[in-house]
Amino acid sequence: MSNDFGIEPDLNENCLIGKKELDKKVLLIVNPISGTLSKDGLEDRVRERLAEVGCEVECVFTERPGHGRELAAEAAAKEYFAVIAAGGDGTINEVGCALAGSKTALGILPFGSGNGLARHMYGSINLKRTLDIIAKGFVTDCDYGTVNGKPFFCTFGLGFDAKVSSEFAHLSRRGLISYARSAVVEYAGYSPGEYVVLTDKKCFKTKAFILAVCNASQYGNNAYIAPNASVHDGLLDVTLIKSGNIFSRAFAAVELFTGRLNRNILIRTMKASHLTIKHLPGPGHIDGDPCMMPETIEVVCHKGGIKMFTDPDKPSFKPFITPALSIKSDSDYLFGESMRKIGSRLPHLFKARCKKAKND
């Protein structure tokens, strides 16, 4: 049965399904300040699920920027079976940088603000579902990109989204609402930039509101910037949103969440294994983290450069249907997590009330 990755699960030579040998060492790297979801009890939940398939889990919390990369590099040097990163796309980037080219597989637990790569790989932010996928042990060689030598695993962007990422990085509160607020503030006054794009097949100059180079299909939060992107084709998907006007761009923003953005009249798309971009030096983002980009940018796809846990049963992407199902899944999961958090607090609240009543 073919799936969204274009692979046959029972035939793929890279899969590691059903391995039960003991002492498969797994490092769980947790970013304690990423996203808005509580990580209480996360270590125990991961240990219990992966113990069922013979994995020995070690857990470490990051303490500073770059720490995740250091920890993952140590695990790869010791040839750990896997490193699982619990955080957002920035955390995944740190860990992925260390694991690229190694024998150690990357797993993702979606605890960020957008969770773009996790949503692309697993189709969900549901912790139980993602742990079940990792427990299956289906590992494939996946692509990643580099921007002037710096790796990205989800998206690289210039233009409006880079500007919003820069503003979002300075906010004290994370999450979709904060990101949306930053986007609205920047939207009305933003002027499209001019770009020269060169691939092995074409060269053109264009004015664009956004220039996105994508390894995965979405930014996060079910915003599909490149609905047809694949991490197994050896190609990066380039999406250009032309300048248009404030109203046509607003309509394109709506289609970003329906999965039909590539059919909008403002959109130009292409696939390339390597491209050169020239523009006025300015802000960009690599997997959502803001950075300043020079005049000339070299973007390269590294085919099969990192081993990742993938879902062999993930269905093919369908506009409207896939986003709608994902939104429902998100809502059900977030509601369940809220109830679980309330339930875990009730005994403590009850005990505190009893103690107070006794003292009174």
N, C-alpha and C positions, 0 to 999 in steps of 0.2 A: 504493500500500500504506500503510495507516494504521499509526501506531506509538504509543508511549507518550506522545508529545507531542500526539496528536490532529491531526497535520498530514499533508498529502500532499507528500512530498519534491519531486516533479517539478512541483508546481503552486504551491508557496509563493513569493509574490512577494518575500519578504525574503531568499531564499537567494542566496549568492554562490558557486555551484558552478563549479569548473573554471577560475577566472581564472588565466591564466598570465603576465600582464604582469610585467615585471621591476621590481625596486625597490619591492616591497610591503614597507614597513618594519614590522618586528615587534620589540617590546621584550619581552624575557624578564626578569621580575623574580623573583629567587630569595631565599627566606627561608632563610638558612644554618642556622638553629637549629630549624626546624620538624620535627616528626615524628621517626621513628627510621631511615628509609631513607637510605642514603648518596646524596649528590648528586655524587659523583666522576664526571666525564665527562659530566654532564648537558648542559652548554652545547654540547659537540661533537655529542651525539646530536640535540639540537634543531636545531642549525644544518644538519646533514647532511640530516635528513628534510625540513625546510621549504625548503631550497635546491632540492629537487626540484620544488617548485611555485612557484619564483620569488620566495621571500621572503628578505629581507635581515634577519638577526637580530642585534640588539644585546642584550648580557646585562649586568645590573646586580644586585649582591647588596645586600639591605637591611642597614642598619647600626643601625637603632633603630626603636622603635615609631612608626608614622606615616610612615616613609620610603617604604613602598610606595605610599601614597596620593600623596605628592609626585611620585614618579617617574611614576606612571600619569597624573597630571594634566598633566605636561609633555608626555607622549606624545600625549595627547588634544588638547592645544592645538596640537600640530604635525600633527594629523590622521594619526597612524600608522594603518596598516591594522588592527593588533591589538596588544593587550598580553596576554602569557601569564604567569599567576601560578603559580609553583611553591612550594607551601606548603600550609597547612591552611586551614580555613574562616575563621580570623581574618585570614590574609593575603589570601584572596579578598575578604573584606569591605573591607579597606583599598583594594585595587585597584578593586573594583566601585564603591565610593563615588565615586571619581574619574572613572570611565567612564560612569556613569549619565547619560543624556541626550546623550551624545556620539555621533559617528560611528564611534568606535573600538570594535572587538569585543573581548570578554573570552574568553580561553581559559584552561583550568585544567589544571595538571599536579599530580596528587594526591601531595603529600609532607607531609601532616599526620598527626595522630593518628587522626582519624575519617574525614575526607574526605567529609562528607555531601553537599555540593553536587556534587562531581565524580562520585560514585557515582550520584547521581540523573540527571545530565546524560549520562553516558557509560556507565553500567552496569558500570564496572570501575575498578580502580586500576592496571591494566597500562599502563606508560608507552608502549610501542610502540602499543598500541591507541588511547590518547588522542591521541598525535601523529598517527596515521593519520586520526582523526576531524577534528582541526584542519586537517590538510592537505587534506581534502576541501573546506574553505572554505564549509561550510553554516552560514550565520549567520541567526539569527532574532531578532526583538524579543521579549525575555523580561520577565516580571514581576519586581518586587522589592517588598519592604515597608518601611515606616518605623515606628519606635516613638518617638513624641514627636519626630519629625523625623529620627531616626537610622536610616539604612538597614540592612536585613538582606536576605540573599539566600538563606539556607537556612532557619533557624528562629530564633524568639524564644520564650523560655520563662520561666515563673514556677513556683515550687514546688520540688519535690525535685531536678529536673534542674538548676535554677539554683544550688541549694545545693551540689550535687556539682561543678558547673563552677567555683564559687568555691573549693572546696577543691583541686580538680585544678590550678587556676592557680598554686597555691603550691608544687606538687611540683617537684623538680628533674628527675625522670625522667618522660618522656612515654609515650604509647602506650596500647593497649587494656588491658593488665594493670594499669597504674597507675590508669587511670580506673575499672576494675572494683573495685579495692581501695578507692578513695574512696567508690564507691557502696555497697559492703557496710558500710563503717564508719558511713556516715550513715543507712542504711536503717532499722535497728531503732528508732532514737530520733526519727525525723522525724515531726512532727505536720502533717497537712494544713491548708492555709490556706482562708480564706473569700474568695470573689470575687463581684462583681456584674459581669455581662457584658451589654452593650447593643449590639445591631446594628440595622440599619434594619428588621428584621422581628420582633425579640423582645428581651425584657429578662428576665433571671432571676438569682437568687442561688444559689450552690452552694458546697459544700465540696469541694475537690479536692486530690489528691496532686500532680498536675502539670496545668498549663495551658500548652499549647504552641500557638503560632501558626506555621503552616508555609507557606513558599513552595515548598519541595521536600519529598520524601517521607520523608527519613530524617535522623536525627541524625548518622549516620556509623557505620562498622563494621557495616553491614547491620542497623541497628536502625530499623525502619520505624515511625515515630511517626504518619505520615499516608500510608498506602499509595496513596491515590488522588489525592494532590496533583499539580498540574500548574503549570508555569511559563508557561503560555500561555492560561489561562482568565480572567485578570483577577480572580481570587478567591484568598483565603488560606484554608487549611484549619485549623480550630480543633479541637484534640483535648483533651478534659478526661478525666483519669483520676480517677474519684471516690475518696473516701477508703477505702472497703472496710475490710479488715483485712490484717494482715501476710501471710496466706496467699493471699487473693484477689489482692492486689497482686503477689505473687510469680508467680502464674500469668499475670497480665497481662504481666509482664516477659518471660516465656517467649514469649508470642504476639507481643511486640514484634519478635522475630527470625524469626518465621514469616511475617510479612506479614498476619496475621489479627487484629491488635490492634483494628481498627475493629469487629470482631464480638464482642468481649468484653463481658460484662454490666456491667463497670465503666466502659465507655467511652461518652462522649457526643461526637458530632462534628457539625460544621456548616461551611458555607462562607460567607464574607462578604468584601466589598470594603473594608469599614470597620467597626471595632468600638471600643468604649470599655470599658476594664476598670478597676474600682475595687477596691482591696485595701489592706491595711496596708502602708505603705512597707517595702521589703525587697529582698533580692537578686533579680536576674533575670539572663538571659544573652542576648546578641545574637550569633548565629552562634558560640555556644560561649564567647564572652568574657564574663566576669562583669561586672556593673554593678549599681548600686543604683537601684531604680525608685521613683518617687514614688507618691502615693496614686491619682492619676488617670493612666491611660495611654491614649493615642490611637494606634491601629494602622491604617495605611492601605496598601492595595495600589496600586502604581503599574503599571498595565497596559502591557506592552511598553516599559518604561522603560530597558532596557539591552540592547545587542546582545551575543549570546553564540554561540559555536560550539556546535552541537547535533548529535546523531547521527540522521540521517534513517532509519537502519535499526534503531534501538533497539526491541526487541520490547516488547509490552505487558506490564505487571506481572502476575504470577500468584503467589498465595500458595504458600508452600513451594517451588515450582519456581524462581522468580527468586532467592530467598535462597540456595537450595542451589547453584545454578549460580554465583552470585556468590562464595560461599565457596570453591568449587573453583577458580574463576579466580584468586582472591586467593592461595590456597595454591600454585598452579602458578607464579604470577608471583613470589611471595616466595622460593620455592625456586630459581627461575631466577636471580633477582638475587643470592642468596647464592652460587650457583655461579659467577656472573660475577665477583663480588668476590673469591672465592678464586682463580679463574683469573688475575685481574689481578695478584694478589700473588705467585703462584708464581715468575715470573721474578726478582723482587727477592729472594725468599727463597733461590732457587737461587744467585744471584749472591753473596749475602752468605755462604752456606755455602762456596762455592768460594774466596772471598777469605779466609775464616777458615782453611780447610784449607791454603791456600797459605802463610799466615803461620805456621801451626803447623809 
